[in-house]
Each structure stands twice: as structure tokens, then as C-alpha cells.
Amino acid sequence: MSGARRPRLAVIGSLNADLTLLVERLPGPGETVLSSAPGTVGFGGKGGNQAAAAAAFGAGVTMVARVGDDDVGERICGDLRSRGVDVSQVRTTPGARSGGATIAVDPAGENLILVDPGANGALVPGDIDPDALDGVGAMLLQLEIPLATVAAAASKASAPVVLNPAPAAPLGADLLANVDVLVPNRTELALLAGAAPPSGLAATAALARKLRGGLDVVVTLGADGALVVPGSGGPATHIGSPAVKAADATGAGDCFCGTLAVLLAEGVSLADAARISVAAAALSVTVAGARGLLPGRGQAEALAAGLAATVVPG
């Protein structure tokens, strides 16, 4: 993108402080598991993670969110500011605590996450300043803020809307009508389609096509990469993930979404954008923490060059 104008994104979503605990195995129902190392505190929230990933990939990013009037809120904003994210649209909620999450991570990098929404739950449609959205190349949304605010943001967008429907929740037709690219995992896709989680690529593509006509869907598959299901009715494409040594999968999906939105804002095709985003997400899991490694463009594109894309029958 040398010499080109940086794309601008608006990310509207959650900001959290994360407590991460390393465990030998994730707990089952009713089970207590002791951490194997001292806990670490970092910054997260799906909105913040995706904004940080987009900024690392080279976009100008405006974050629209809420924090509490506590020291944590100031530190959350300071971290984003240090990454080049514009936090002028992050409001402080008097008397509220900032959002937080507790994350358990096992030796294979799999995680279990509990979220306290805090001030994220106070983000309302009136907090979205249309002037702050002017000139953005894409809007990126998630579901850790009130659904009414997500719907209002999507309805106000003049640029393509990318929605990561996480955590999983049912969505109304009015909201989906304003979404251009949906980025669920298999569980989230199943909930939206009113079906059981799909077991194979063809079944996953078929389920994605049950959603709104014309909607582009990119299903994230964890270590298996991603499945691109174009709303145009063309064939679905599976993009495999490179083999990496995973340290922590926390935030991998957010890295994928942030990278994808940047590339789509630049006019990159959906399949090519997904291929580079799969590589970026794979790199992100090699370092612990939701923002442990947010790859730049050169790193992701180099790794993506070797990834195979396979047409899915049906």
C-alpha cells in the first residue's frame, strides 16, 4: 500500500481490562482449577482488540465506546492511543466501572472467557456521532454492547458494515438487512440460522446461505482457517490455516476481523481479504494475550502467500 491513502475504519464496540490465568486444563462444570502461573492483566474487549488489530495492519481507526470513571478506563484508552487508535469518541460513564474479563488458557492455547460488561452496557445509540463516521471505508461491529446500539450504528453507516456476531445472540432481520459482511464462527452461525452447529464445510456453506440473501458470510474455523460464502451465489471457498505453535487463541478471531475490515475498506476482494486475515490470525496465536501479537501487513501477506484456497462442492 506504499503511497496509497490509509483506509479509515470506525470500530463501535467493547473495551475491557483482561485478567489472564494459565491453567493445566480448562475447568468443567462446578470444578475449581488452580492457575499454573501468576495471572497477568492486559487490555481487551472485542471492540478494542479489533481496533488494535486494524491499526497494526495500517488503518486509521476511530473507536466508539464507553469506559468507567476509574483508573482502568484511563489505562484502556492510553493503551489504544499508544497503538494509534483515535479515542476521542470513547466516553466516560460516571459512577460506572470499566468492562472486564477473566480468561483461562490451557497449554494448547484453548481458552474459557467470562466477561463483566461494566460501562460497555451503557453505550447507547446517541453516543454515535455521525460526523465521526464521515469518510470511513468500513464500520466494524460486535455484540458486547447493547443490540440496540449495534442496530443503530449499522443503520447510520454509509460505508460497508462488517459484523462479528459475538458473543452469540439472535439477531433481527432489520439489523442483518444493514450488514454487508457477517463474520461468525460455526456456533454463532448455527444460532443465527436456527440449526445445530454444522459438521462439515458443505453443511457450513449451506447454513450460511440460509441467512439474508446477498449477504457475504465469512465463517471462522479456528485452526481450520475460514470459509468464504459469497452472497452473490458463487461457490464457497475454504482457506486453510498455516501450521503454527499456538500459545493462546484469545483474540485470534478479533485479529481476523480487524484485518479483514481494513482490506475490505481498501477494496480487496472478499476471498483475498479472508486469506490474508487467516494468516494474520494464525500469527496472533503464537504469543500469549488478546493483543500479544498483532501482525503488520508484511508479516501477514508473506504468510498468506502460501495458503491454499479450495472450492467447496455444493
C-alpha positions as CSV (number, residue, x, y, z in Angstrom):
1,M,0.0,0.0,0.0
2,S,3.0,2.2,-0.4
3,G,2.0,5.8,-1.4
4,A,-1.7,4.9,-1.0
5,R,-4.0,6.7,1.4
6,R,-4.6,4.8,4.6
7,P,-8.1,3.5,4.9
8,R,-10.2,4.7,7.8
9,L,-12.4,2.5,10.0
10,A,-14.9,3.1,12.6
11,V,-15.0,0.4,15.3
12,I,-18.0,0.5,17.6
13,G,-17.8,-1.9,20.5
14,S,-16.5,-3.0,23.8
15,L,-13.4,-2.2,25.8
16,N,-12.2,-4.4,28.7
17,A,-9.3,-5.0,31.1
18,D,-8.4,-8.7,31.0
19,L,-7.1,-10.9,33.8
20,T,-5.5,-14.0,32.1
21,L,-4.8,-17.1,34.0
22,L,-2.7,-20.1,32.7
23,V,-4.1,-23.4,33.7
24,E,-3.1,-27.1,33.0
25,R,-6.7,-27.7,31.8
26,L,-9.9,-25.8,31.4
27,P,-12.4,-26.4,34.2
28,G,-15.5,-28.4,33.8
29,P,-18.9,-27.5,35.4
30,G,-18.6,-27.0,39.1
31,E,-14.8,-27.7,39.0
32,T,-12.1,-25.5,40.6
33,V,-8.7,-25.4,38.7
34,L,-5.7,-23.6,40.1
35,S,-3.6,-21.4,37.8
36,S,-0.1,-22.7,36.9
37,A,1.5,-19.2,36.9
38,P,0.8,-15.7,38.3
39,G,-2.1,-14.0,36.5
40,T,-1.4,-11.2,34.0
41,V,-3.5,-8.1,33.4
42,G,-3.9,-6.7,29.9
43,F,-6.4,-5.0,27.7
44,G,-9.2,-6.5,25.6
45,G,-12.8,-6.3,24.7
46,K,-13.8,-7.4,21.2
47,G,-14.1,-3.8,20.0
48,G,-10.7,-2.8,21.4
49,N,-9.0,-5.9,20.1
50,Q,-10.3,-5.4,16.6
51,A,-9.5,-1.7,16.6
52,A,-5.9,-2.5,17.7
53,A,-5.5,-5.2,15.0
54,A,-6.8,-2.8,12.3
55,A,-4.4,-0.1,13.5
56,A,-1.5,-2.6,13.5
57,F,-2.4,-3.5,9.9
58,G,-2.1,0.1,8.8
59,A,-5.6,1.7,9.1
60,G,-6.6,4.9,10.7
61,V,-9.1,3.8,13.4
62,T,-11.8,5.7,15.3
63,M,-13.0,3.8,18.4
64,V,-16.6,4.5,19.6
65,A,-17.1,3.0,23.1
66,R,-17.6,3.7,26.8
67,V,-15.3,3.1,29.9
68,G,-15.9,3.7,33.6
69,D,-14.6,6.7,35.5
70,D,-11.8,4.6,37.0
71,D,-8.1,4.2,36.6
72,V,-8.7,1.2,34.4
73,G,-10.7,3.2,31.9
74,E,-7.8,5.7,31.6
75,R,-5.3,2.9,31.1
76,I,-7.6,1.2,28.5
77,C,-7.7,4.4,26.5
78,G,-4.0,5.0,26.9
79,D,-3.2,1.6,25.5
80,L,-5.3,2.2,22.4
81,R,-3.9,5.7,22.0
82,S,-0.3,4.3,22.0
83,R,-1.3,1.9,19.2
84,G,-2.5,4.8,17.0
85,V,-6.2,4.5,17.6
86,D,-8.3,7.6,17.9
87,V,-10.1,7.5,21.2
88,S,-11.8,10.9,21.0
89,Q,-15.2,9.1,20.7
90,V,-14.6,6.9,23.8
91,R,-16.9,8.4,26.5
92,T,-16.6,8.0,30.3
93,T,-19.6,6.8,32.2
94,P,-19.9,8.5,35.7
95,G,-20.1,6.1,38.6
96,A,-19.6,3.0,36.4
97,R,-16.7,0.5,36.4
98,S,-14.9,-0.3,33.2
99,G,-15.6,-3.6,31.5
100,G,-13.5,-6.6,32.5
101,A,-12.9,-10.2,31.5
102,T,-11.3,-13.2,33.2
103,I,-9.6,-15.6,30.7
104,A,-8.3,-19.1,31.4
105,V,-5.8,-20.5,28.9
106,D,-4.6,-24.2,28.7
107,P,-1.3,-25.4,27.3
108,A,-2.8,-25.9,23.8
109,G,-3.9,-22.3,23.7
110,E,-7.6,-23.0,24.1
111,N,-9.5,-20.6,26.3
112,L,-12.5,-20.0,28.5
113,I,-13.7,-16.4,28.9
114,L,-16.0,-14.7,31.4
115,V,-17.0,-11.1,30.7
116,D,-18.3,-8.3,33.0
117,P,-19.7,-5.7,30.6
118,G,-19.4,-2.8,33.0
119,A,-19.6,0.5,31.2
120,N,-19.9,-1.3,27.8
121,G,-23.6,-1.8,28.7
122,A,-24.1,1.9,28.8
123,L,-23.1,2.6,25.2
124,V,-26.3,4.0,23.6
125,P,-27.3,5.0,20.1
126,G,-26.9,8.7,21.0
127,D,-23.2,8.1,21.6
128,I,-22.6,7.5,17.9
129,D,-21.7,10.9,16.3
130,P,-22.4,10.8,12.6
131,D,-19.6,13.2,12.0
132,A,-17.2,10.7,13.4
133,L,-18.3,8.2,10.8
134,D,-17.9,10.5,7.9
135,G,-15.4,9.3,5.3
136,V,-14.7,5.9,6.9
137,G,-14.1,3.0,4.5
138,A,-15.8,0.4,6.7
139,M,-17.7,0.1,10.0
140,L,-16.8,-2.8,12.3
141,L,-19.3,-4.1,14.9
142,Q,-19.6,-6.8,17.5
143,L,-22.2,-7.8,20.2
144,E,-20.5,-7.0,23.5
145,I,-22.5,-3.8,23.6
146,P,-26.3,-3.4,23.6
147,L,-28.0,-4.8,20.5
148,A,-30.0,-1.5,20.1
149,T,-26.7,0.4,19.7
150,V,-25.3,-2.2,17.2
151,A,-28.5,-1.8,15.2
152,A,-28.4,2.0,15.3
153,A,-24.8,2.0,14.2
154,A,-25.4,-0.3,11.3
155,S,-28.4,1.9,10.2
156,K,-26.3,5.0,10.2
157,A,-23.4,3.6,8.2
158,S,-22.7,5.0,4.7
159,A,-19.8,2.5,4.3
160,P,-19.8,-1.3,4.3
161,V,-20.7,-2.8,7.6
162,V,-18.8,-5.8,8.9
163,L,-20.5,-7.5,11.8
164,N,-18.8,-10.1,14.1
165,P,-21.9,-11.6,15.9
166,A,-20.1,-12.5,19.1
167,P,-20.9,-13.4,21.7
168,A,-23.6,-15.5,20.1
169,A,-27.1,-13.9,20.1
170,P,-30.2,-14.0,18.0
171,L,-30.4,-11.0,15.6
172,G,-33.4,-9.4,14.0
173,A,-33.9,-9.2,10.2
174,D,-33.7,-5.4,10.5
175,L,-30.2,-5.5,11.8
176,L,-29.0,-8.1,9.3
177,A,-30.5,-6.0,6.5
178,N,-27.9,-3.3,7.2
179,V,-24.9,-5.7,7.3
180,D,-22.7,-6.3,4.3
181,V,-20.3,-8.9,5.6
182,L,-21.1,-11.3,8.5
183,V,-18.1,-13.0,10.3
184,P,-19.4,-15.7,12.7
185,N,-17.8,-18.9,13.9
186,R,-19.8,-22.1,13.5
187,T,-21.6,-21.8,16.8
188,E,-22.7,-18.3,16.1
189,L,-23.8,-19.2,12.6
190,A,-25.9,-22.1,13.9
191,L,-27.7,-19.8,16.3
192,L,-28.4,-17.2,13.6
193,A,-29.7,-19.9,11.2
194,G,-31.8,-21.7,13.9
195,A,-29.9,-25.0,13.4
196,A,-27.4,-27.3,15.0
197,P,-23.7,-26.5,14.5
198,P,-22.6,-27.8,11.1
199,S,-20.2,-30.7,10.9
200,G,-18.5,-30.1,7.6
201,L,-17.6,-27.4,5.1
202,A,-20.5,-28.1,2.7
203,A,-23.0,-28.1,5.6
204,T,-21.5,-24.8,6.9
205,A,-21.8,-23.2,3.5
206,A,-25.4,-24.3,3.2
207,L,-26.3,-22.9,6.6
208,A,-24.6,-19.6,5.7
209,R,-26.8,-19.4,2.6
210,K,-29.9,-19.7,4.7
211,L,-29.3,-16.2,6.1
212,R,-30.3,-13.0,4.3
213,G,-30.0,-13.2,0.5
214,G,-27.0,-11.2,-0.8
215,L,-25.2,-11.3,2.5
216,D,-21.5,-12.1,2.3
217,V,-20.5,-14.6,5.1
218,V,-17.0,-15.5,6.3
219,V,-17.1,-18.3,8.8
220,T,-14.1,-18.5,11.0
221,L,-13.0,-22.1,11.7
222,G,-10.2,-21.7,14.3
223,A,-7.2,-23.8,13.4
224,D,-9.0,-24.9,10.2
225,G,-8.9,-21.4,8.7
226,A,-12.0,-19.8,7.2
227,L,-14.9,-20.5,4.8
228,V,-15.9,-17.7,2.4
229,V,-19.5,-17.9,1.3
230,P,-20.3,-15.0,-1.2
231,G,-23.7,-13.5,-1.2
232,S,-23.6,-13.4,-4.9
233,G,-24.4,-17.1,-5.0
234,G,-20.9,-18.1,-6.2
235,P,-19.1,-21.2,-4.9
236,A,-17.9,-21.2,-1.3
237,T,-14.1,-21.2,-0.8
238,H,-12.2,-22.8,2.1
239,I,-9.0,-21.2,3.1
240,G,-6.7,-23.4,5.2
241,S,-4.7,-22.1,8.1
242,P,-0.9,-22.4,8.3
243,A,0.6,-24.7,10.9
244,V,1.8,-22.6,13.9
245,K,2.7,-23.3,17.5
246,A,-0.3,-21.9,19.4
247,A,0.4,-20.2,22.7
248,D,-3.0,-18.5,23.2
249,A,-6.0,-18.4,20.9
250,T,-7.6,-15.4,22.8
251,G,-8.2,-12.6,20.4
252,A,-7.5,-14.6,17.2
253,G,-11.0,-14.0,15.9
254,D,-10.7,-10.3,16.7
255,C,-7.4,-10.1,14.8
256,F,-9.1,-11.8,11.8
257,C,-12.0,-9.3,11.9
258,G,-9.8,-6.2,12.3
259,T,-7.6,-7.2,9.4
260,L,-10.5,-8.2,7.2
261,A,-12.2,-4.9,7.6
262,V,-9.1,-3.0,6.7
263,L,-8.7,-5.0,3.5
264,L,-12.3,-4.7,2.5
265,A,-12.1,-0.9,3.1
266,E,-9.3,-0.9,0.6
267,G,-11.4,-2.7,-2.0
268,V,-9.6,-6.1,-1.8
269,S,-11.9,-9.0,-2.8
270,L,-13.6,-10.9,0.0
271,A,-11.6,-14.1,-0.8
272,D,-8.2,-12.4,-0.8
273,A,-9.1,-10.4,2.3
274,A,-10.0,-13.6,4.1
275,R,-6.9,-15.4,3.0
276,I,-4.6,-12.6,4.4
277,S,-6.8,-12.4,7.6
278,V,-6.4,-16.2,8.2
279,A,-2.6,-15.7,8.1
280,A,-2.8,-12.7,10.5
281,A,-5.0,-14.6,13.0
282,A,-2.6,-17.6,12.8
283,L,0.3,-15.3,13.7
284,S,-1.6,-13.8,16.5
285,V,-2.0,-17.1,18.4
286,T,1.8,-17.6,18.7
287,V,2.1,-15.1,21.5
288,A,0.0,-15.0,24.7
289,G,-2.6,-12.3,25.3
290,A,-5.5,-10.9,23.3
291,R,-3.1,-8.4,21.8
292,G,0.1,-10.3,22.3
293,L,1.0,-10.2,18.6
294,L,-0.9,-8.1,16.1
295,P,0.9,-8.6,12.8
296,G,1.6,-5.9,10.4
297,R,0.8,-6.1,6.7
298,G,4.2,-7.5,5.6
299,Q,4.1,-10.4,8.0
300,A,0.5,-11.4,7.2
301,E,0.9,-11.1,3.4
302,A,4.1,-13.1,3.4
303,L,2.5,-16.0,5.3
304,A,-0.7,-15.8,3.3
305,A,1.1,-16.3,0.0
306,G,1.5,-20.0,0.7
307,L,-2.1,-20.6,1.8
308,A,-4.3,-22.8,-0.4
309,A,-7.9,-21.9,-1.3
310,T,-10.2,-24.8,-2.2
311,V,-13.7,-24.6,-3.7
312,V,-16.3,-26.4,-1.6
313,P,-18.7,-28.6,-3.6
314,G,-22.3,-27.6,-3.5
